[in-house]
Every structure is written in structure tokens, then in C-alpha cells.
């Protein structure tokens, strides 16, 4: 057991038993024959438990962060990568001699996974949800030079509400990205409340969810001829980027 704990990694979040990361990294360590590496889920009831997690768990080398703590964890970090600071969300933490440093690898994961689908007529994006992941998504579209609008259940003056979405809006916004947890297993019938009847062949629907493979949101798009993609490739890419950061 002493060997196993030489290099520990893990995921910080809430209700994360479904976690992609644990399975991914456990398999990766096995393939790399890193017998002294482990990856664990750290399910926190509240972010205030984070300092104790760090204090009580020795030999931690790196952590991933997921819903709902990508923004809240920042106050406990000693340093931020410039991109993570700019968007205000962290999903990767590296343990360094100078303390904890936060990064955002969602940016890389999302950018590389959506890039192959973007066409010239994709001029505007609706980002469903306003949590930590949505900030990485918005950052990427900013880099692409594609205009975006957030859609929220409780919109502020710069955001759209779901009641604002109609045929005219969906004609202009031909990319729709779901950054909400709606439709995640086991509640696979849930989906964002958008007017799907206005979705067509010119639309691209991207869901950050990967389980199920095709969410109700994506199935509605597919049924109407839209291009669809789930978040699995994004997760794989951001995980590899995290691994590179921990080993740099």
C-alpha cells in the first residue's frame, strides 16, 4: 500500500461517482505500468472542505476539478495560469513547490474537439448555461472570432432567457452548445428548453455531456438533420492536457 500512494491524483467535485476521469486515468496508469500512481474521486459536500482535502491527503501531485467547483476553488489556489485567470475557471491543479497552481484545460479540449465541425456559415453561437465550463467555451469562440450569447434560466441584461429563443434567433445562431447538466445519465430524458422545431441542417449541436452518447438534446438535433457531437473527445483531450501539465 505504501507504494501505491507515492503519486496520487484525483477529481474534486460534487456527486461525481459517474466520473470519466477516474476510469480514464486508472486505465492510463495501467497502460504506462505506473503501479505507484493512483487516481481517486474526492466528493466534496462544499468547497470549504477543499483545504482539509489538501492537508489530509499526502502525496497529491495533481487534481482535476469539475461541477460545481471550477470557479469556487480559485480562492484556495496560490497561482493561476493567465488563461484560467482570464476566464475565471479552473479544472486542473498542479501541486508545485510554491503551492497550488490552477489551469484550464477545458479550453484546449473544447477547441480541438469542435474545430473540425465549424463551417463558414457558423457565425453565431448560443451557449446554454453559465457555469465554469461555459466560460471555457466562450473563450474558445472568442479566439475563433465567432460571436456568442449566453442563455440562462435567470438571465442578466447581457444574456438571453430561454423564453427569448424563437425561429428568428435560431436562424442566426447556427451553433448551440449545451453546458448544462440536463440530460446526463440517469436523467436521460431531460433536455434544455429550446424550440427544437427551428433546428435544421445548418445547425451544429454540441453537448459537453458524454453519458449517454447521444443526449435528448443531440437526438432532437439529429432528427432534424443537424450536425451533432458529444463531449467525449473534449474530455479525453483535456485529460491528456492535464497529464502533460502534471508532468511538466
C-alpha positions in Angstrom: 0.0 0.0 0.0 2.9 2.3 0.7 3.9 2.1 -2.9 0.5 3.0 -4.3 0.5 6.3 -2.5 3.7 7.7 -3.9 1.9 9.7 -6.6 -1.7 10.4 -6.1 -4.1 12.3 -8.4 -7.8 12.9 -8.2 -11.0 14.6 -9.1 -12.7 17.3 -7.0 -16.4 17.8 -7.4 -19.9 17.0 -6.1 -21.8 13.8 -6.8 -19.0 12.5 -9.1 -19.4 8.8 -8.8 -20.1 8.8 -12.6 -16.7 10.4 -13.2 -15.0 10.0 -16.6 -11.6 11.0 -15.2 -11.1 8.1 -12.7 -11.7 5.4 -15.3 -9.6 7.2 -17.8 -6.5 7.8 -15.6 -6.7 4.4 -13.9 -6.5 2.8 -17.4 -3.8 5.2 -18.4 -1.6 4.4 -15.4 -2.2 0.7 -16.1 -1.0 1.0 -19.7 2.0 3.1 -18.6 2.8 0.5 -15.9 2.7 3.3 -13.2 2.0 0.9 -10.4 2.7 3.6 -7.8 0.2 6.0 -9.3 -3.5 6.3 -8.2 -6.5 8.4 -9.2 -9.3 9.0 -6.8 -12.7 10.8 -6.6 -12.8 13.5 -3.9 -16.5 14.1 -3.5 -17.0 17.4 -1.5 -20.3 18.4 0.0 -19.0 22.0 0.0 -15.9 23.8 -1.4 -14.9 24.9 2.1 -13.7 21.3 2.6 -11.0 21.7 0.0 -8.2 22.9 2.3 -8.7 19.9 4.5 -8.6 17.6 1.5 -5.2 19.0 0.6 -4.0 18.9 4.2 -5.1 15.4 5.0 -4.2 13.6 1.7 -0.4 13.3 1.4 1.5 12.7 -1.9 -1.1 14.5 -4.0 0.6 15.6 -7.3 -2.4 16.9 -9.2 -6.2 17.4 -9.2 -8.9 17.8 -11.7 -11.9 20.0 -10.8 -15.5 19.5 -12.1 -19.0 20.8 -11.4 -19.8 22.8 -9.3 -16.4 24.0 -8.1 -14.4 25.2 -11.2 -14.9 28.8 -10.1 -15.2 28.4 -6.3 -11.9 26.6 -6.0 -9.9 29.6 -7.2 -9.8 31.3 -3.9 -7.8 28.4 -2.4 -5.0 28.4 -5.1 -1.7 30.2 -4.9 -1.2 31.0 -8.6 -3.3 30.9 -11.8 -2.3 30.3 -15.4 -3.1 33.5 -17.4 -5.9 31.8 -19.4 -7.5 30.4 -16.2 -7.4 33.8 -14.6 -8.9 35.5 -17.7 -11.9 33.2 -17.8 -12.3 32.7 -14.1 -12.5 28.9 -14.0 -10.1 26.1 -13.2 -10.3 22.4 -14.0 -6.7 21.4 -13.4 -4.5 21.9 -10.3 -0.8 21.2 -10.2 1.0 20.8 -6.8 4.3 22.7 -7.0 7.0 23.7 -4.6 5.5 27.2 -4.4 1.9 25.9 -3.8 -1.1 25.1 -5.9 -1.4 26.4 -9.4 -4.6 26.4 -11.4 -5.0 25.8 -15.1 -7.9 25.4 -17.5 -7.5 22.5 -20.0 -11.2 22.7 -21.0 -10.2 25.4 -23.4 -7.8 23.1 -25.3 -10.2 20.1 -25.1 -13.2 22.1 -26.4 -11.2 24.0 -29.1 -9.7 20.9 -30.6 -12.9 18.8 -30.5 -15.3 21.4 -32.1 -12.8 22.8 -34.6 -13.4 20.1 -37.3 -17.2 20.8 -37.3 -17.1 24.6 -37.8 -18.2 25.8 -41.2 -18.2 29.3 -42.8 -21.9 29.8 -42.1 -21.4 29.3 -38.4 -21.4 33.0 -37.4 -23.1 33.0 -34.0 -23.3 30.7 -31.0 -25.8 30.1 -28.2 -24.1 28.9 -25.0 -26.7 27.1 -22.8 -25.7 27.6 -19.2 -23.3 30.0 -17.4 -21.2 27.7 -15.2 -17.4 27.2 -15.2 -17.4 25.0 -18.4 -19.4 27.6 -20.3 -16.6 30.2 -19.7 -14.0 28.0 -21.4 -16.5 27.5 -24.3 -17.0 31.3 -24.6 -13.2 31.9 -24.5 -12.7 29.5 -27.4 -15.3 31.1 -29.6 -13.7 34.4 -28.8 -10.4 33.0 -30.1 -12.3 31.8 -33.3 -13.8 35.3 -33.7 -17.3 33.8 -33.5 -20.0 35.9 -31.7 -21.7 34.2 -28.8 -24.6 34.8 -26.4 -25.2 33.0 -23.1 -28.7 31.6 -22.4 -29.7 31.4 -18.8 -32.7 30.5 -16.7 -32.0 33.7 -14.8 -30.5 36.0 -17.5 -28.8 39.2 -16.7 -29.0 42.2 -19.1 -26.3 40.8 -21.4 -27.8 37.3 -21.6 -30.8 35.6 -23.3 -33.5 33.7 -21.4 -35.0 30.5 -22.8 -38.2 32.5 -23.5 -36.3 34.7 -25.9 -35.4 31.8 -28.2 -37.6 31.7 -31.3 -37.3 30.9 -35.0 -35.7 34.3 -35.8 -33.0 33.8 -33.1 -32.2 30.2 -34.2 -31.9 31.2 -37.8 -29.0 33.5 -36.8 -27.4 31.3 -34.1 -26.4 28.1 -36.0 -24.2 26.6 -33.3 -25.8 25.6 -29.9 -23.6 24.3 -27.1 -25.1 22.7 -24.1 -23.1 23.4 -21.0 -25.8 22.5 -18.6 -26.0 19.0 -16.9 -29.5 18.4 -18.4 -29.7 15.0 -20.0 -26.9 13.4 -18.0 -27.4 9.7 -17.0 -29.6 8.7 -15.3 -32.0 11.6 -16.2 -31.6 11.0 -19.9 -34.9 12.4 -20.9 -34.1 15.9 -19.7 -33.0 18.5 -22.2 -32.7 22.3 -22.4 -35.9 24.1 -23.1 -35.1 25.4 -26.6 -37.6 25.5 -29.6 -36.2 22.4 -31.4 -38.6 22.8 -34.3 -36.4 25.6 -35.6 -33.3 23.4 -35.8 -32.2 22.3 -39.3 -29.3 21.1 -41.4 -27.3 24.3 -41.0 -27.1 23.8 -37.2 -24.3 22.3 -35.2 -25.4 21.0 -31.7 -22.5 20.2 -29.3 -23.2 18.7 -25.9 -20.5 18.7 -23.2 -22.2 15.6 -21.7 -20.8 12.2 -22.8 -23.1 9.9 -21.0 -25.3 8.9 -22.7 -23.5 9.1 -26.0 -26.5 10.8 -27.6 -28.4 13.0 -25.1 -32.0 14.0 -25.7 -30.7 17.4 -26.8 -28.5 15.8 -29.5 -31.2 13.4 -30.6 -33.5 16.3 -31.3 -30.9 17.9 -33.4 -30.0 14.7 -35.3 -33.7 14.1 -36.0 -33.8 17.4 -37.8 -30.6 16.9 -39.8 -28.2 19.0 -37.6 -24.6 18.0 -37.1 -24.1 16.7 -33.6 -21.2 15.9 -31.2 -21.0 14.9 -27.6 -18.3 15.9 -25.1 -16.2 12.6 -25.0 -13.4 13.8 -27.3 -13.2 17.1 -25.3 -12.8 15.1 -22.1 -10.1 12.9 -23.5 -8.2 15.9 -24.8 -8.5 18.0 -21.6 -7.4 14.9 -19.6 -4.3 14.5 -21.7 -3.5 18.2 -21.3 -3.9 17.8 -17.5 -1.5 14.9 -17.6 1.1 17.0 -19.6 0.8 19.8 -17.0 1.3 17.5 -14.1 4.4 16.1 -15.7 5.9 19.4 -16.9 
